[in-house]
C-alpha cells in the first residue's frame, strides 16, 4: 500500500513510523509512506500557509493554494483509486470497519490540518471523505493520521506475525477482546483461569467468546446493540451476566 501524508510537520510522521509493527512494515516494503509539506509550495518569501479567517474570530486557517497544490502533487504519486482523506473533528468516526475498508485499497492520501482548520473550498473540491478519531480536539491531524496508518497497516497481509492476530483484536467482530494471560501461572495469589491450561480447544473458544461478549456488554454496550447475537452467544452472555451479578440485555 502507498500512503501520502500532507503535513506541516513531516518529522512527526517519520518519527511515528520509525518503530514497532508499522516501522517493520515500512522497512520491509509492505507499505510506503511519503509526506508533502505545503510550505514547499507557498510562493511568498515567508512560506506562508495560513491566514486570518474571513468573518473574524480567533486563530488562523490553512490557505487554499499551498494545500491544494500539495494534494495535486501527491495525487500524481499515488495509484489510481486512492482516496483523499482529511483528518477533521467533524469527520465520520474512524472505526475498525473503516480500517478494513481502507486496507483493501491500493493507497490513500491523508491530509493533516492545523490551526483552526483548512479552507472549506479545499474540502468541497478536493477531499473525498473526512474522518475523526474521536470526540476531542488535538493540535493537528498528524497524530490522527498516524492512528489511521497504524490501524490500516495491521490489516495488510504480512504485517503482523500471525495472520489471525488482527481478526482476534478488539472490534474485529464488533466485540472487545477477551482477557489475555501469560506466564507465570500464579502471580501474587492470582491464577490464570484453569480453562486456558486445559488443552480443550472447544472450551477455550467458548470461554473466550463468553468473556468477549461480557466485556463488550459491560464496557461498550452500544456495540452489542448493533450486533445480531446467535443462540450460542445469547446463552454465553446470559451465563456471563449471571456469574458477574449484572443484568443481561433484553
Buried (B, 14 or more C-beta within 10 A) or exposed (E): BBBBBBBBBBEBBBEBBEEEBBEBBBEEEBBBBBBBBBBEBBEEEEEBBBEEBEEEEEEBBBBBBBBBBBBEBBBEBBEEEBBBBBBBBEBEEBBBEBBBEBBEBEBBBBBBBBBBBBBEEBBEEBBEBBBBBEEEEEEBBBBBBBBBBBBBBBBBEEBBEEEEEBEBBBBBBBBBBBEEEEEEEEEEEEEBEEEBEEEEEEEBEBBBBBBBBBBBBEEBEEBBEEBEEEEEBEBBBBBBBEEEEEEBEE
